[in-house]
Amino acid sequence: MSLTSQYIQKAQAILDVAEQQTEAIQQAAQWFSQTILAGRMVHLFGSGHSRIMVEEMWPRYGSFSGFNPIVELSLSFHNLVVGANGQRQAMFLENVPGLADRILRNYDLSEQDSALVISSSGCNVVPIEMAELFQKRGIKVVALLTRQHAEKSTSKRQDGKKLSDFADLVLDTGAPVGDAMVDVPGLDTPVSPGSTVGGAVIVNCIKAEVAGLLTQAGYPPTVLSAANVVGPERAVTLFESAYDEHAHRLATLYAQVGFPSYVSERADL
């Protein structure tokens, strides 16, 4: 079997794992659609390469407002690799206790919100604390992790708890332990990770289910769409409208955050 065939075969198995989680995906979509219909936002968080799934959810073609992508560059800025803002620092910071609390200090959270927290290992401190803090605020948490990898990994938290310990629902990317899936003859370490495949499939299934529920409720989402599909004029209208809706939703997360001010207390402003 060629190395390409090996990867594709294992990726197909990942698709099977995703399909087996249809009911769980639909449950996540129910929670997320309820949040969006309430005018609130679904918080998305992932450190490291889990940021990929956050940005897959929103904003890009085929997606819509209602999601709050929390992307901390200090935890996910990889392209410099070494030197200032390098990978070593990012890997260190994603295990600093208390950082999740500093991040969420920026938002006025509500029990109407919901959250998707992504971490392949489910063992790094910041994503775990993020899920824990969401739950403490009465927010439903969906965790997206790699079950086999998480079970074989050791939590970086002192109490040993993992992301799954603070999740109302756990979804599995279907990737193997260590993530890499292809064995190259003569090379003693596998290459080509699979969690991105499974993660992207699952978040897009959630997205589709949420769109269906919003449409059934009479509030079809404004979807970012390509000009060669809907025409250039409507494409611009959809993009501008979706971005404006995102701004309006985001405003509710800031309006009453933290200490009150004359701006937050005056009804005439």
Rosetta blueprint (number, residue, H / E / L):
1 M L
2 S L
3 L H
4 T H
5 S H
6 Q H
7 Y H
8 I H
9 Q H
10 K H
11 A H
12 Q H
13 A H
14 I H
15 L H
16 D H
17 V H
18 A H
19 E H
20 Q L
21 Q L
22 T H
23 E H
24 A H
25 I H
26 Q H
27 Q H
28 A H
29 A H
30 Q H
31 W H
32 F H
33 S H
34 Q H
35 T H
36 I H
37 L H
38 A L
39 G L
40 R L
41 M L
42 V E
43 H E
44 L E
45 F E
46 G E
47 S L
48 G H
49 H H
50 S H
51 R H
52 I H
53 M H
54 V H
55 E H
56 E H
57 M H
58 W L
59 P L
60 R L
61 Y L
62 G L
63 S L
64 F E
65 S L
66 G L
67 F E
68 N E
69 P E
70 I E
71 V L
72 E L
73 L H
74 S H
75 L H
76 S H
77 F L
78 H L
79 N L
80 L L
81 V L
82 V L
83 G L
84 A L
85 N L
86 G L
87 Q H
88 R H
89 Q H
90 A H
91 M H
92 F H
93 L H
94 E L
95 N L
96 V L
97 P L
98 G L
99 L H
100 A H
101 D H
102 R H
103 I H
104 L H
105 R L
106 N L
107 Y L
108 D L
109 L L
110 S L
111 E L
112 Q L
113 D L
114 S E
115 A E
116 L E
117 V E
118 I E
119 S L
120 S L
121 S L
122 G L
123 C L
124 N L
125 V H
126 V H
127 P H
128 I H
129 E H
130 M H
131 A H
132 E H
133 L H
134 F H
135 Q H
136 K H
137 R L
138 G L
139 I L
140 K E
141 V E
142 V E
143 A E
144 L E
145 L E
146 T L
147 R H
148 Q H
149 H H
150 A H
151 E H
152 K L
153 S L
154 T L
155 S L
156 K L
157 R L
158 Q L
159 D L
160 G L
161 K L
162 K L
163 L H
164 S H
165 D H
166 F H
167 A L
168 D L
169 L E
170 V E
171 L E
172 D E
173 T L
174 G L
175 A L
176 P L
177 V L
178 G L
179 D L
180 A E
181 M E
182 V E
183 D L
184 V L
185 P L
186 G L
187 L L
188 D L
189 T L
190 P L
191 V E
192 S E
193 P E
194 G L
195 S H
196 T H
197 V H
198 G H
199 G H
200 A H
201 V H
202 I H
203 V H
204 N H
205 C H
206 I H
207 K H
208 A H
209 E H
210 V H
211 A H
212 G H
213 L H
214 L H
215 T H
216 Q H
217 A L
218 G L
219 Y L
220 P L
221 P L
222 T L
223 V E
224 L L
225 S L
226 A L
227 A H
228 N H
229 V H
230 V H
231 G L
232 P H
233 E H
234 R H
235 A H
236 V H
237 T H
238 L H
239 F H
240 E H
241 S H
242 A H
243 Y H
244 D H
245 E H
246 H H
247 A H
248 H H
249 R H
250 L H
251 A H
252 T H
253 L H
254 Y H
255 A L
256 Q L
257 V L
258 G L
259 F L
260 P L
261 S L
262 Y H
263 V H
264 S H
265 E H
266 R L
267 A L
268 D L
269 L L
